[in-house]
């Protein structure tokens, strides 16, 4: 059984972002549905493009991208954050849940210890 094609939106204005968009655009498992140079420019486009995930790309000097508006406006949309200079990927997923104070305490207790 074939997996569904993932709709991808890319945020970034570097050569790194352009290169990743071209590489991912060649994959039959992905559909590139849009790009924007920064998070502010992406916000109005996300409602139209309806991606399954957003990939935010930077190369060191652009690590200052503020993801808060993206997480606030689209809490269920996974974000893959890639930084070329740090050679790392981070997957960020926010989800709104109804909660009571006791739920918050239980969630805090269940967090893994920091290294």
C-alpha beads as a LAMMPS data file, in Angstrom:
LAMMPS data file: protein, C-alpha beads

115 atoms
114 bonds

1 atom types
1 bond types

-500.0 500.0 xlo xhi
-500.0 500.0 ylo yhi
-500.0 500.0 zlo zhi

Masses

1 110.0

Atoms # bond

1 1 1 0.000 0.000 0.000
2 1 1 1.418 3.407 -0.995
3 1 1 1.714 6.135 1.594
4 1 1 -0.012 9.445 0.973
5 1 1 1.968 12.221 -0.666
6 1 1 3.003 14.799 1.966
7 1 1 2.273 18.437 1.152
8 1 1 5.353 20.493 2.085
9 1 1 5.784 24.243 2.529
10 1 1 9.321 25.660 2.839
11 1 1 10.324 28.809 4.733
12 1 1 13.753 30.282 4.061
13 1 1 15.458 32.814 1.834
14 1 1 18.918 31.296 1.475
15 1 1 20.574 29.262 -1.227
16 1 1 20.271 26.370 1.245
17 1 1 16.463 26.751 1.224
18 1 1 16.335 26.916 -2.575
19 1 1 18.503 23.810 -2.901
20 1 1 16.441 21.796 -0.409
21 1 1 13.213 22.847 -2.155
22 1 1 14.603 21.630 -5.495
23 1 1 15.795 18.324 -4.018
24 1 1 12.554 17.624 -2.190
25 1 1 10.541 18.657 -5.241
26 1 1 11.992 15.656 -7.082
27 1 1 10.551 13.181 -4.574
28 1 1 7.390 11.340 -5.553
29 1 1 6.491 11.135 -1.839
30 1 1 6.290 14.927 -1.526
31 1 1 4.340 17.732 -3.116
32 1 1 5.919 21.174 -2.789
33 1 1 2.914 23.439 -2.211
34 1 1 4.634 26.748 -1.466
35 1 1 7.585 28.753 -0.245
36 1 1 8.164 31.992 1.628
37 1 1 11.274 33.898 2.627
38 1 1 10.267 34.202 6.273
39 1 1 7.595 33.186 8.773
40 1 1 5.674 36.457 8.398
41 1 1 5.385 35.919 4.651
42 1 1 4.404 32.283 5.142
43 1 1 1.478 32.848 7.502
44 1 1 -1.118 34.056 4.958
45 1 1 -0.012 31.433 2.414
46 1 1 -0.407 28.463 4.742
47 1 1 -4.195 28.788 4.852
48 1 1 -4.303 28.606 1.064
49 1 1 -1.647 25.900 0.563
50 1 1 -2.753 23.676 3.474
51 1 1 0.539 21.809 3.893
52 1 1 1.048 18.684 5.973
53 1 1 4.293 20.115 7.318
54 1 1 6.480 23.188 7.173
55 1 1 10.235 23.016 6.756
56 1 1 12.072 26.083 8.094
57 1 1 15.596 26.303 6.703
58 1 1 18.468 28.585 7.608
59 1 1 22.222 28.702 7.502
60 1 1 23.666 30.038 10.728
61 1 1 23.204 33.767 10.326
62 1 1 19.426 33.351 10.011
63 1 1 18.806 31.286 13.154
64 1 1 16.759 34.195 14.497
65 1 1 13.579 33.093 12.689
66 1 1 10.716 33.462 15.169
67 1 1 8.471 30.391 15.032
68 1 1 5.991 31.622 17.667
69 1 1 3.463 33.088 15.184
70 1 1 3.556 29.858 13.199
71 1 1 3.047 27.713 16.295
72 1 1 0.264 29.971 17.537
73 1 1 -1.677 30.221 14.271
74 1 1 -1.164 26.586 13.207
75 1 1 -0.716 24.555 16.403
76 1 1 -1.270 21.156 14.781
77 1 1 1.140 21.735 11.892
78 1 1 4.494 19.955 12.340
79 1 1 7.594 22.057 11.727
80 1 1 10.944 20.635 10.700
81 1 1 13.658 23.136 11.590
82 1 1 16.958 22.600 9.767
83 1 1 20.100 24.645 10.316
84 1 1 22.879 24.021 7.823
85 1 1 25.604 25.475 10.031
86 1 1 24.610 23.369 13.052
87 1 1 24.171 20.189 11.003
88 1 1 20.930 19.365 12.809
89 1 1 17.197 18.853 12.362
90 1 1 14.579 19.644 14.973
91 1 1 10.984 18.535 14.740
92 1 1 8.614 20.903 16.499
93 1 1 4.974 20.073 17.021
94 1 1 2.572 22.099 19.090
95 1 1 -0.879 20.911 19.966
96 1 1 -3.635 22.691 21.845
97 1 1 -5.257 20.601 24.532
98 1 1 -7.858 21.395 27.107
99 1 1 -6.167 21.067 30.450
100 1 1 -6.556 21.578 34.164
101 1 1 -3.766 22.482 36.581
102 1 1 -3.431 18.814 37.543
103 1 1 -2.942 17.934 33.846
104 1 1 -0.111 20.461 33.611
105 1 1 1.568 19.010 36.693
106 1 1 1.274 15.479 35.289
107 1 1 2.736 16.598 31.965
108 1 1 5.667 18.278 33.710
109 1 1 6.341 15.157 35.786
110 1 1 6.323 12.977 32.654
111 1 1 9.026 15.006 30.870
112 1 1 12.355 13.207 30.502
113 1 1 15.264 14.462 32.579
114 1 1 17.559 16.924 30.842
115 1 1 21.007 15.718 29.908

Bonds

1 1 1 2
2 1 2 3
3 1 3 4
4 1 4 5
5 1 5 6
6 1 6 7
7 1 7 8
8 1 8 9
9 1 9 10
10 1 10 11
11 1 11 12
12 1 12 13
13 1 13 14
14 1 14 15
15 1 15 16
16 1 16 17
17 1 17 18
18 1 18 19
19 1 19 20
20 1 20 21
21 1 21 22
22 1 22 23
23 1 23 24
24 1 24 25
25 1 25 26
26 1 26 27
27 1 27 28
28 1 28 29
29 1 29 30
30 1 30 31
31 1 31 32
32 1 32 33
33 1 33 34
34 1 34 35
35 1 35 36
36 1 36 37
37 1 37 38
38 1 38 39
39 1 39 40
40 1 40 41
41 1 41 42
42 1 42 43
43 1 43 44
44 1 44 45
45 1 45 46
46 1 46 47
47 1 47 48
48 1 48 49
49 1 49 50
50 1 50 51
51 1 51 52
52 1 52 53
53 1 53 54
54 1 54 55
55 1 55 56
56 1 56 57
57 1 57 58
58 1 58 59
59 1 59 60
60 1 60 61
61 1 61 62
62 1 62 63
63 1 63 64
64 1 64 65
65 1 65 66
66 1 66 67
67 1 67 68
68 1 68 69
69 1 69 70
70 1 70 71
71 1 71 72
72 1 72 73
73 1 73 74
74 1 74 75
75 1 75 76
76 1 76 77
77 1 77 78
78 1 78 79
79 1 79 80
80 1 80 81
81 1 81 82
82 1 82 83
83 1 83 84
84 1 84 85
85 1 85 86
86 1 86 87
87 1 87 88
88 1 88 89
89 1 89 90
90 1 90 91
91 1 91 92
92 1 92 93
93 1 93 94
94 1 94 95
95 1 95 96
96 1 96 97
97 1 97 98
98 1 98 99
99 1 99 100
100 1 100 101
101 1 101 102
102 1 102 103
103 1 103 104
104 1 104 105
105 1 105 106
106 1 106 107
107 1 107 108
108 1 108 109
109 1 109 110
110 1 110 111
111 1 111 112
112 1 112 113
113 1 113 114
114 1 114 115
